[in-house]
Amino acid sequence: MENILIIGCGASGMAAAIHAAERTDRRVTVLERQARVGKKLSATGNGRCNLTNLEAADRNYHGEQPEFSAAVRAAYPPEQVLEFFAGLGLRTVTEYGGRVYPLSDSAGSVVDVLRLALEKENIEVLTGCAAESVQREAKGFAVKAGERILRADRLILACGGCAGSRLGGVMDGYDLANSLGHSRTALYPALTQLRTAPDYPRALKGIRADGRVRLLRGSTVLAERRGDVLFTDAGLSGTAVFEISRHAAGQSGLMAELCFFDEPEEALYADLLARRQRWGSLEANRILTGAAQSRLGQMLCKYAGISGGIPARALTDPQLRTLARAMGAFCLPVTGVSGFETAQVTAGGLRTAEFDPETLESRIVPGLYACGELLDVDGDCGGFNLQWAWASGLRAGELR
Ligand SMILES: Cc1cc2nc3c(=O)[nH]c(=O)nc-3n(C[C@H](O)[C@H](O)[C@H](O)COP(=O)(O)OP(=O)(O)OC[C@H]3O[C@@H](n4cnc5c(N)ncnc54)[C@H](O)[C@@H]3O)c2cc1C
């Protein structure tokens, strides 16, 4: 019987194990350093687990070799991943933008069906068991985990990346692969918060609004997204911000430009003139009452140099013009991005040129495979990263 060892029992490791064990002439052992399996998975999608996206396309994925992830994803598109989960008993629902969630609305259901599927005679899961080192042997591999030495004919690295370190993201996978001769690209946190100069965000903490966010260097737009923006005490969060954060990592001198009004400046200005006339006795810094959430409206006024204490009718045309401009471009200096602790995904990873996309087997070490976030593939926000984890895990689990 062939012995398969998988290091990491997260999303991709579980998919690989279940797939690999479908052939009963294989014995599959999965090592998990944390006390329980799927800890990160339980926290995904704010506890709802956005497990895939039916609109997944090449543009949603990043990495040094786009064609590598495209080949793997083509073998296991979202529909096939959903078939895999339906086979495990999971019922799902598709929401806006093709985002798929468990019908139960609980990430726990995804972990539960995977755990149940791992309860097979030829699968053994060892939790609280961290792989510390790996060596090639005449036939296969020897992995040291505490006092144990585990031997395997074939080895799958499914250790994930170093993002989400509070939920178990570590460097182990890169180090183990490196000890076997593999190299990696630079790593940086992606799908994370933007830190901004503290003047405004702190006062706006907790405000969530739909809008457009642009990342600017001078007048050059480096990235632009529409969607959810959330103000935190350190800066900006939310889906739209997550998606542009990869362009801010390691950069300086950038600005985040926010716009919560889907109208040209002239239309905003005309509306302000009408407001001044209609609600002239209102305190000037409340002129956006009903147009924006009150704290945001007052903050935009402050940004445009308009304070309270005078009636709206005292506002001059140039002041209203400045406010209209601020409504279309509320700019905050970006001071950095949040680190790996809070990032949802690691950009960069093991060099994909060193793996065969048809099998995910190493081109350097026969019998070694890698899958999931550990590889230099990362996706946008919206179920794309888990889609990659499942697709690559299933592919690696074929063990062709
Ligand atoms: C807060 C948060 C929310 C997210 N939400 C979403 C979402 O809704 N949709 C989406 O698509 N993506 C989401 N992601 C990203 C997604 O969770 C990851 O991309 C995905 O889990 C990666 O799968 P993986 O198998 O490669 O790694 P992981 O799921 O991280 O699994 C790797 C496992 O390997 C184990 N391990 C590491 N080293 C060792 C070792 N030496 N020995 C033994 N075990 C080891 C780890 O403990 C871990 O359990 C989210 C991430 C975070 C942090």
The ligand as an SDF file (V2000), in Angstrom:
LIG
                    3D

 53 58  0  0  0  0  0  0  0  0999 V2000
   -9.9440   35.9440    8.3350 C   0  0  0  0  0  0  0  0  0  0  0  0
   -9.8750   35.2840    6.9690 C   0  0  0  0  0  0  0  0  0  0  0  0
  -11.0220   35.2050    6.2140 C   0  0  0  0  0  0  0  0  0  0  0  0
  -10.9850   34.6280    4.9380 C   0  0  0  0  0  0  0  0  0  0  0  0
  -12.1380   34.5240    4.2350 N   0  0  0  0  0  0  0  0  0  0  0  0
  -12.1160   33.9510    2.9980 C   0  0  0  0  0  0  0  0  0  0  0  0
  -13.3260   33.7480    2.2690 C   0  0  0  0  0  0  0  0  0  0  0  0
  -14.4370   34.0040    2.7450 O   0  0  0  0  0  0  0  0  0  0  0  0
  -13.2080   33.2280    1.0050 N   0  0  0  0  0  0  0  0  0  0  0  0
  -12.0050   32.8750    0.4630 C   0  0  0  0  0  0  0  0  0  0  0  0
  -11.9720   32.4200   -0.6730 O   0  0  0  0  0  0  0  0  0  0  0  0
  -10.8640   32.9710    1.1630 N   0  0  0  0  0  0  0  0  0  0  0  0
  -10.8880   33.4840    2.4170 C   0  0  0  0  0  0  0  0  0  0  0  0
   -9.7290   33.5670    3.1340 N   0  0  0  0  0  0  0  0  0  0  0  0
   -8.4800   33.0010    2.5660 C   0  0  0  0  0  0  0  0  0  0  0  0
   -8.4920   31.4690    2.7150 C   0  0  0  0  0  0  0  0  0  0  0  0
   -8.9020   31.1120    4.0080 O   0  0  0  0  0  0  0  0  0  0  0  0
   -7.1070   30.8600    2.4330 C   0  0  0  0  0  0  0  0  0  0  0  0
   -6.6230   31.3320    1.2020 O   0  0  0  0  0  0  0  0  0  0  0  0
   -7.1800   29.3260    2.4160 C   0  0  0  0  0  0  0  0  0  0  0  0
   -7.5820   28.8450    3.6860 O   0  0  0  0  0  0  0  0  0  0  0  0
   -5.8300   28.7280    2.0520 C   0  0  0  0  0  0  0  0  0  0  0  0
   -5.9240   27.3320    2.1450 O   0  0  0  0  0  0  0  0  0  0  0  0
   -4.6090   26.4760    2.4430 P   0  0  0  0  0  0  0  0  0  0  0  0
   -5.0290   25.0640    2.5640 O   0  0  0  0  0  0  0  0  0  0  0  0
   -3.5760   26.8060    1.4640 O   0  0  0  0  0  0  0  0  0  0  0  0
   -4.0960   27.0210    3.8360 O   0  0  0  0  0  0  0  0  0  0  0  0
   -4.7950   26.9700    5.2680 P   0  0  0  0  0  0  0  0  0  0  0  0
   -6.2580   26.8660    5.1290 O   0  0  0  0  0  0  0  0  0  0  0  0
   -4.1940   28.1110    6.0190 O   0  0  0  0  0  0  0  0  0  0  0  0
   -4.2820   25.5960    5.8820 O   0  0  0  0  0  0  0  0  0  0  0  0
   -2.9220   25.3320    6.1490 C   0  0  0  0  0  0  0  0  0  0  0  0
   -2.8620   24.4290    7.3570 C   0  0  0  0  0  0  0  0  0  0  0  0
   -1.5290   23.9130    7.5020 O   0  0  0  0  0  0  0  0  0  0  0  0
   -1.2260   23.8750    8.8680 C   0  0  0  0  0  0  0  0  0  0  0  0
    0.2420   23.8440    9.0000 N   0  0  0  0  0  0  0  0  0  0  0  0
    1.1180   24.8220    8.6900 C   0  0  0  0  0  0  0  0  0  0  0  0
    2.3750   24.4190    8.9460 N   0  0  0  0  0  0  0  0  0  0  0  0
    2.2970   23.1550    9.4270 C   0  0  0  0  0  0  0  0  0  0  0  0
    3.2650   22.2070    9.8820 C   0  0  0  0  0  0  0  0  0  0  0  0
    4.5690   22.4860    9.9090 N   0  0  0  0  0  0  0  0  0  0  0  0
    2.8540   20.9990   10.3280 N   0  0  0  0  0  0  0  0  0  0  0  0
    1.5150   20.6910   10.3250 C   0  0  0  0  0  0  0  0  0  0  0  0
    0.5480   21.5560    9.9190 N   0  0  0  0  0  0  0  0  0  0  0  0
    0.9420   22.7700    9.4630 C   0  0  0  0  0  0  0  0  0  0  0  0
   -1.8670   25.1330    9.4260 C   0  0  0  0  0  0  0  0  0  0  0  0
   -2.0550   25.0530   10.8100 O   0  0  0  0  0  0  0  0  0  0  0  0
   -3.1850   25.1630    8.6390 C   0  0  0  0  0  0  0  0  0  0  0  0
   -4.2190   24.4970    9.2970 O   0  0  0  0  0  0  0  0  0  0  0  0
   -9.7500   34.1270    4.4240 C   0  0  0  0  0  0  0  0  0  0  0  0
   -8.5970   34.1930    5.2170 C   0  0  0  0  0  0  0  0  0  0  0  0
   -8.6470   34.7630    6.4710 C   0  0  0  0  0  0  0  0  0  0  0  0
   -7.3930   34.8100    7.3070 C   0  0  0  0  0  0  0  0  0  0  0  0
  1  2  1  0
  2  3  1  0
  2 52  2  0
  3  4  2  0
  4  5  1  0
  4 50  1  0
  5  6  2  0
  6  7  1  0
  6 13  1  0
  7  8  2  0
  7  9  1  0
  9 10  1  0
 10 11  2  0
 10 12  1  0
 12 13  2  0
 13 14  1  0
 14 15  1  0
 14 50  1  0
 15 16  1  0
 16 17  1  0
 16 18  1  0
 18 19  1  0
 18 20  1  0
 20 21  1  0
 20 22  1  0
 22 23  1  0
 23 24  1  0
 24 25  2  0
 24 26  1  0
 24 27  1  0
 27 28  1  0
 28 29  2  0
 28 30  1  0
 28 31  1  0
 31 32  1  0
 32 33  1  0
 33 34  1  0
 33 48  1  0
 34 35  1  0
 35 36  1  0
 35 46  1  0
 36 37  1  0
 36 45  1  0
 37 38  2  0
 38 39  1  0
 39 40  1  0
 39 45  2  0
 40 41  1  0
 40 42  2  0
 42 43  1  0
 43 44  2  0
 44 45  1  0
 46 47  1  0
 46 48  1  0
 48 49  1  0
 50 51  2  0
 51 52  1  0
 52 53  1  0
M  END
$$$$
